Each structure stands twice: as C-alpha cells, then as structure tokens.
Amino acid sequence: MESYTTDLVVVGAGAAGLLAAAAARRLGDQVIVVEASGRVGGSTTAGDGVAWLPANPIMIKAGGEDSPTEVAEYLTALLGDPAEANAAAQRAAFVKTAPKLARWLASSNVPLQVAKGVSDQHLLLPGAKASGRAIQAGPIDRRLLGETDSALARATGLMRDALSRLPLPRRTATGGESLVAHLLHRAVANGVELWLDTPATALRTEGGRITAVVVDRDGVETEIIASRVLLAAGGFEADAALRDEHLPLPTDSAWTSTAGTNYGDLLTMAEGIGAATTNLADAWWQPVMVTEGKAYPVREAMHYPHSLLVDAAGDRYIDETRPDYDLGSAMYDHSRGVRAVPSYLIVDNRHRQHCQLGPWSPGNTPRRAIEDGEITRANTLNDLAQATGLDRAGLLGTVVRFNNFAAKGTDSDFNRGLLDAAAKSKRKNASLGKIDKPPFWAVKIYPGDAGTKGGLVTDASWRVLRSDATVIEGLYACAGTAASIFAGTSPADGAALGESLVAAFLAATDQRSERRREL
C-alpha cells in the first residue's frame, strides 16, 4: 500500500470541498482533495450557484438592510426554537459566519453579486427579506484555470441552455460553474493537491480519532494519513436502495435533479466508525417532471397562470406557488388520504404556448413525449380526465371553481400567488389565469429533490458526533454528507449551498479561534 501524509484530506471536490481546501491552504495547511469522479463541481455546476448568505456585505453595499438579529428572527419564526443546545449552537454559528464567509470570498478575489429575483421563501414571516440575502459569483474566464479547466464539470440541461443565451465570451463560466471555477483556481494556484478519479474506500481511526483515509488511486490502494478529514461528497439521492430504506415511499432515484453521483458511500463509512445520523427521511424536495429518464424542476410552469395541480381525485390540495420544499413534502403528506404521487399539472394551450415546461420550450411538445405518456393532450377536459385516469367529476369541478377564482383575482381556497405578490411588492396577482383554451395538457409531477437533507450529526464546527454526542476527533462533514440545520423546511433558494459553504469554512478553520481571525 502506498502512503502519503498531509494536514487535511477533503473527500469531495464540489464547491464546499474546494472552499474548505482553499481556506485551509490559506492558513498554511497542506491539503489533498480526493474526488471519485473525473470532474470537479458536482451538482453545483449544474445549477445557478446561488448561495443564501444572509446579512452579507454585498447586500449592504448595494443599499439593502439586514442584520444577524433579523436573520435569527426569521429562522426562529420558520424553524421554531432549537430543541437542543447543539442545534442552537449550529444555527447561531451559521448566522454569525455567513457574512464573514462572504467577506472572505471577496478578499479571495471571488467577485460576488446579489442574485437577482431571489427572495426568502416565507416573506410573511418576521425578519424575512425580499432580496439581497442570496449571492452569486461573477463570471470568470476559464482560461485562467490553465490545465485544470479540463477538470471543471460543465453546466447541463436547462442551465446550460440559459447560460448559452448570455452575451458573454465563449470560454466564460457563469452560474454554479463560475463559483466552482473561482474556488478551483484559488485552491490549485495556492498549492492544493487535487486527485481525480480517486474514490475513498475506508476511514481509519485510532484512539477515538480519525487517522487516515484509504483511497483507490489508479487501481492502487493508497493511505492518506492526516490529522483532519472533511467529508464533503453529498448525500445518497442517487442510491435506489438507500432511498427506499430512508425516504418516504414511493421514491425513485430518477426523481433527483442533482448530478446523480451521490450514493451515500461516505455515510456508510462514517457509520462504520461510530458516527451518528439523523433526519434521513428528509430531502431538499422540489416538484419535478420526468422525461427520458431525467428529472426537471417545474417551478416556472407551476407559477405561470392557466395551470393548477391536482391529485388522483382531480382536486387541488395546495397553493401551486408555494416554495419547492413545501410542494414536495405536501405531495407525500396528501398521499396518506388520496393518491398524490404522482400529481398532475393541468394546463391549457395558452400555458403550453408561452411557458417553459421542464426541458420543453414554449410551444414545443415532442411527439415522442406524447406517445410515451410523459404528457397527455386532449381537446376537452373530459377527455383529459379519461386519458389520465383522473376522476372526471372532480377535475371538471376543480377547473370550474379555479376559473371563478381567476376571474376574481383571488384564490379563496389556497391563496395562490400571495407569496409571489409579496415578493413583487404586492403587485397584481399574476399567477392566476383561467384554464379554458384547448387543447388541454396534463403532465405527471413527482416529489423530486435537489439532494437528500439528512446525514451525519455534527456540532457547531461541523465535527462529526457519535450517538452519545461525543466527537470523533478530526472528522468533519458538510455538503449533504452532514445533516442540514434546516430540517423540515427551506428558508430560501440557495440555502443548501449557503449552508454547505459556511459549514466547509468552519470545518476548514476549526481547531483554534485565532486561525479564524487570521482570515
């Protein structure tokens, strides 16, 4: 067996892992990052790279107002008071560190900007903000990466299409790809070692603390001896067996919109050395449609007028413009009485002609998708109900009632559009519109996810804990491998990434408080 020695091993080369590596290297640590795949970035490069870092200085500089007190007020209103001291300490650490991390990124020459159009998801709660708390990295010329540019995962699907329409030079990275590129550049330029195609196979401990990570490097079993190890390789959303064991049923790995490379290997390894887990039944829920075996979020289509969501009885059961997490979890909750997995998004032809639906541009519905039953088309609602198996009387009655609400501009059943209106300074409710222009369409909607939310139990420095709350010295976790502090809800778009980055920063700079001051 080959052997190497370093200060910190980071397992996982996503945005959080690269940030941890860059932060630790800036403090003088020797760092090796191991990545099971041949690319860096993970699910971050597939997304918009929005990170929820409330009370950040970018927001304040742009004229916004925020404070840690308001952030704490919002989180308490949303999550309630923490049930235990460790949870309270983690929440406080996030609130305190989020603005510090934003300043550190700026000092590391990562250009940051406020993410336009991104608000807190529960605007009626005290402490919520309509803009400013979510930030993104600015564009970067990928040529700065040199040879490591080939290691950068690229945006895919809808994000790739959206970025391709921006008036930017050909080799410019934006969105999540940009954030990862900036962090990769900072890490490698400062001497972080990056080992690709190198999966971790075992964790080694001695005397109650971590001592090494065993990896498979080019087919050779290799031991990396280190005083600290950070597990930052996501959850288990791509593993069918673990989904069936832990998540609500039914479930399917095809319903995740992540990169689909997280199989929970690190969770299993950590459990094998005594690590505790929690909240494994939770995920970053989001409604998705599935076409050609891939999941696509459908938020835009759910918010657009001339649409509604129904269960098997043809009844609405929620405001279609609720946050993604609420919609996904409601599908499971509602299914205890009436089948709602899948639910059906019902739209008329105005919607289909003017709104993106998953990967399908307005007015473009592939014949193959109709033939394969991914979407159903009918000239009447009666025929649509028959073709989908939805209760005919239920669907027809629901549409009549909904159309009356649309005519009045108020959804008396579920207050559809209220949160959208709040985000847009109470402008006219634009999410309501009659469903009365044939042909009519129905597409199956599933409780998909943007990653699992449960994971290893950690403390306020994101050190991994045992079931008796003792620390496995030297072992840290974040980025989906650790359980989220936002159990049972989501405060905002970018919360998963924001939490992961904060946790990675705290883990990388742990041990001595004076080290954090050096940053």
N, C-alpha and C positions, 0 to 999 in steps of 0.2 A: 504493500500500500504506500502510495506517495503521501507526503505530509508537508503542509505549509503552516506558517504561523502569522497571525495578524491581530489587530486590536478589535476590529468589528467585522462580522460577517453579516451582510444583508441578503436575505433569501427573497428574491423577487425584484425585478427591475421595472416596476411601474413607477408612476410619478412619486408616490410616497417613499418607495425604496431608494430612488435616486436622490430625493431631497435629503433623506437621512444620511446617505453616503456623502453628499456634498457638505452637509453641516458638520458631520464628524471629521471629515478631512480638513475642513477649515480650522478645526480645533487642534489639528496635528495628529489625529489618529490615522493609522494605516487601515485601509478599508478594502475588502473584497466583496463585490456584488455578484451573486450567482443567480442565473436565470435559466429556467428549464427549457424555454423556447429559444429560437434563434433571433428574436427581436425584443427590443425594449419598448415599454409603454403600456402594455396590457390593454385593459379596457379604456384607459384614459384617452389614448389616441383615437379611439373610435367615437369619442364624444366631443362636446363643446369646450371641455376644460374649465367649466365654471366651478369655482370653489367658494363656498359660503364661509367668509371670514369676517364676521360682524365687528363693527367699531373699527374697521380698518382705516388707516390714514389716507388712502386713496379716495375713499368716500368723503372724508372730512375736507380734504384739499379741494374737492370738487364742489364744496358748498353744502354737503349733507350734514346732518346732525345725528350723532349716535354716541353711546357710551356703554361701558361694561354693565352699568346698572340697568340700562334699558334692555340689553341683551339677556341678562339674568331674569328680568321681569317677564320677558317674552317666553323664555324657556320654562320658567315656573308655571306660567299660565297654560302652556301647551302640555308639559310633561308632568306637572304636579311637583310637590316637594320630593326630593330623593328619599327612597325608602331606607337607605343605609348610608353610613359615613363615607364608604368608598365611592359610591355613586355621586354623592355631593362633592367630593374632592375632585373627581374626574370632570364633572360639569364645570366647576369653578376653574379648573386648570384650562379647559377649552376656552372659556370666556376670557380669561386673562391672557392666554397665549396667542389667540387668533390675530389680534392686531400686531403683536410682536413678530409673528411669523411674516405678516405682510411687509413689515419694515425690513426684516431680514432678507426677504426675497428681493426687495428693491435695492438693498445695499449689495446684493449679489449680482446686480445688473440684470435682473429679470424684470423687464418692463411690465407694469401692471396697469390695468384699466378697469373701470366699473363695467360689469356685464349689463348691457342694455336690456331693458324689458324684463329683468328678473327681480321678482319681489319675494318677500316672505310669503309662505303659503297660507298663513292663517291671519289675514290682515285685520280681522275684527278683534284680535286679542291685544291686550295691553303690551306695549313695548315693540309691537311689530312695525316693520318699515316697508314702504312700497318700493324702495330702490336703494342701491348703494352697498348693501352688505355682501353681494356676490361679485367676485372679481375674476378676471381672466388675464392670462399672459398675452402680451402683444406679439405681433409677427416676428419671425426670425428667419434669416437667410440660412437655409440648410447647408450651404457650402461652408459655413463656419465650423460645422461638425467634422469636416475632413473625412477620413476613412470611416469614422463611426456613423456617418449618415446612413450607411447601408444597414445598420443595426436598428434604425428607428422604424417602428411599426407605422403604417400609414392609416389615415382615416379611411373608413369603408362606408358603403351603403349611402344612406341619406346625408350623412355628414360630409362624405367625400363629394357628393353632388353639390351640396350647398357651398362648400369651400371652392369648388371649381368655378363657381359663378362670380367670385370676388375678383375685382380688378387688381390683382397682385402679380408680381413677377413669378415665373414658373416654379422656381425652387424655394418659394416662401412657405414656411409652415405656419399654420394658424390653428385656433381652437385648442383641443386637447393635445394635438400633435405638437403645437408650439410650446406648451408648458413642458412637455416631456423633453423636447429638443433643448430648451434652455437648461433644464436640470441636468440632462446628459452632458451637455457641453461644459457646464460648471464642474461636474464631478470628474469627468475624464481629463479635462485640462489641468485639474489640480492633483492628479495622480491616483484617482480611484481605479482599482483594477476591476474590469468587467469580464466575467466568464459567461459566455452564452452557451446554449445547448448543454447546460450543466445542472441537471436536476439534483436536489437534495434527496438523500436516501435514508438518513438517520441523524438523530440528535444524540450527543453523548454528554453524560453528566458524571460528576464525581463529588461526593460530599454535599449533595444538595444543590450544586450549581452547575450551570452549563460549562462545558469544557471544549466542545468541538462540534462541527458539522461534517458529516460524511456526504460526499457528492460523487456523482458519476461524471468524470471528465474525460471525454473522448474514449469511453469504454474502460477507463481505469478508475478503480475505487480510490478516492483521494480524501484525506482527512485535512480539514482546516481547523487548526487549534486557535481559539480566540477567547478573550475574556468576556465578550458580549456578542450576542446573536439577535438579530431583529428578523422576525418572520413577517414578511410583507407581501404575501403572494395570493391574496384574495381568499374567498370562501369556498363553497362547494356547489355552486349553482350548475356546473356542467356535469356533475356526477348523478346519474339517474338513481343509483341505489341509495345514496345519502339523501337525496331529495325525497324519495319515497319513505325513508325512515324518519325524517325530521319535519318536513314541510307539510302543510295541510294538503289533503288529497281531494280531487286529483291534481297531479302535478306532472310536469314534463320538462326535461332539460332543453327542449326546443322552444320553450317559452321565455328563456332569458335573452335579453338584448345585449349582454356583455360579449366579450371576445370569445367566450365559450371554452376557456383554457383552464379554469379553476376547478379542480377536482377534490379539494379538501385534503390533499396529502399531508400538508403541514399540521392540520388539526389532528389527524390521526397520529402523527409522530409525536406531537406535543402531549396528547392524552397518554401516550405510551410512557412518558416520563413523569406523569402525575399531574399534568395541567388540567384545570377545571374549565368547563364550557358552560355557556348559558344562552338562552333565547334562540335556540337552534331552529325553532319553528317560524322565525321571523325573516323577512326579506325586504329589500327596497322595492316594494310592489309597484307595478305600473300596468295599466291595461295595454295589451298588445294584440295585434292580429298576426297570423302566421301564414306565410306564403312561401312556397318552395322550400319548406323546412326551416325558414328563418323567421325570427320574431321581430316585429317592427312596432315601436310605440305609436299610439294613435291620438295623442293629446290634441293636436291641431284639429283633427276630424271630430273629436268629442266636443270641442268648444265651439265649433263652427255651427251657425244656425242651420235649420232644416235637418236636424238629427236628434235622435233620442236612443237611449239604451234600455233594453227590456230583458226580462228573464224568460223562462220557457213558457210561462203563463201569459206572456205578452204584456206584462206590467212593468212600469218604471219602478225603481226602488231607491234611486239616489240622484242627486244633482250631478249631471254629467260633467260639469266644470269643476268638480271637487279636485283637490290635489291627487296626483297619481297614486300615492300610498293609500289614501282613503278609498279610492275606487277599487284598487286591487284587493284590499282586505275586505271591503264590503261585498265583493263577489263571493268570497268564501263564507262570510257571515250569513249572507242572504240565502245561500245554498242549503242551509240547515232546514229551511222550510220549503222553498221552491228552487228547482234547479236553476242556477245562475252561472254555472261553469260548464260550457261557455254561455255568455250572454250574447245578445245580438245588437249591433249598432244598425239602426234603421235610418236610412237617408233617402231623400228624394233626388230628382235629377239635377236640381239646382246645386245641391251639395256636391254631387259627383262631378259636375261640370266645372266647379270653381274651387274645390278644396283638395289638397293632397290627402291621399288615403294610404298610409303605410308607404311602400315604395312606388305607388302609382300616382303619377302626376294628374292634375285636374283633367277630366275628360278622357283619360286613358285607362281603360279597364281591359286587361289582356283577356282574349277569348279563352286561353288556356285556364285562367283562374276561374272563369265561369264554368267551364267544362269539368274542372277538378273539384268544384264545390267550395272553393275558397271564398267566393262571393256569389250571392244569389240575386238575380234580376227578374222583375215581374212587372207587368203593366198595371196591375191593381194590387192593393194591399191584401185583398182576399187571396189572390193567387200567391202573393209573397208568403203569407202565413202557411198556406198549404205546402209550398215548396220547401219551407224551412222546418215544418213541424211545430211551429208556434201556435198557441191557442188563438183561433181566428177571432172569436168574440173579444177576447182580452186585448189583442193587438189593435183591432178596429176601435174599440172603446178608448184605449190609451191614446191613439193618434187624434181622435176627435177632441178629447179633453186637452191634450197638449196644444192642439191648434187654437183652441179657445184662449189658452194662456198666452200663446204667441201673439194673438190679436190684441190682447190687453197689455202686453209687455211685462207681465208678472207671472212667474211660476208659483202658483199658490200651494203646490204640493211639496216642492223641494227647493224653492228659491234659486233656481238655476240662474247663473250669471251674477249673483250678488257679489261673490268674491272677485270675479273679473271686473265688475263695475267699481269695486273698491280700489282695485289695483290701478284703475284708469281714472281716478279722482271722480268716481260716481257719475261717469258719463252714461248716456243712454244704454240700457241693456241690449247689447248687440249679439248675444248668443242665442236668443230666441227667434225662431222662424218657423212658419208653418211647413208641414210635410204634406204637400198636396200636388206636386208636379211630377207626373210619371215620366219615365219608368221609376220604380222604387227599387231600392237595393238593401240587402242585408248581409252583413259580414260578421263572422264569429269573433268574439272578443274574449281573450283569456286573461287570467290573473298572472301576468308575466312579472319579470323582475329585472332590476339593474344590478343584481348581485344579492347574495344572502347577507343577512344582518346579524345573525348570531355568530358566536365564535368563542375564542379563549377569553377567560376572565382576566382582566388587567387592572392595575391600580392607576393612580393619577400621573405616574410617569410611564404608563403603559408597559410596566413589568408584568410578566405572566404569573398568575397566582395558582396555588393548589386549591383543592376543595376546602381545606381548613384555613384558607386566606393567607397562608404563608407564601413567601416569594420564592420562585425558582430563580436564584441569583444569576444575573447575567442574561436572562432570556426576556425578550420584549416581543410585542406583536402589535400590528396595526393593519390598516388597509384591507378589511374584510376577513383577515385571519383572526383579529380580535373582535369581540362583540361590540356593537355600536352603543354609544351612550344615548342614542335617540331611539330607544326601543319603543315599538308600538306606534310610531308616527314619523313624520319628517318635517322639520321646521322650514325648509326651503330647498329649491333646486340648488345643487352643488353641496348639500350637506354631507353626503357621503365622502366626496373628495376633500372638502374642507376639514372634516374630522380626521381623515386619514393623514393629511399633510401635517396637521397640528400634532397628532399622535406620533408621527415619524420624527418630527422636530424635537419633541420632548424626549422620546426614546434615545435619539442620537446624542442629545446633550445632557443626558442624565449623569448621575454619579456625584457631581459637585455643582452646587448652585452658582459658584463663581465662574464656572465654564459657560453658563448661560449668559452671564453679564459680559463675557468676552465677545459674544456675538453682537 
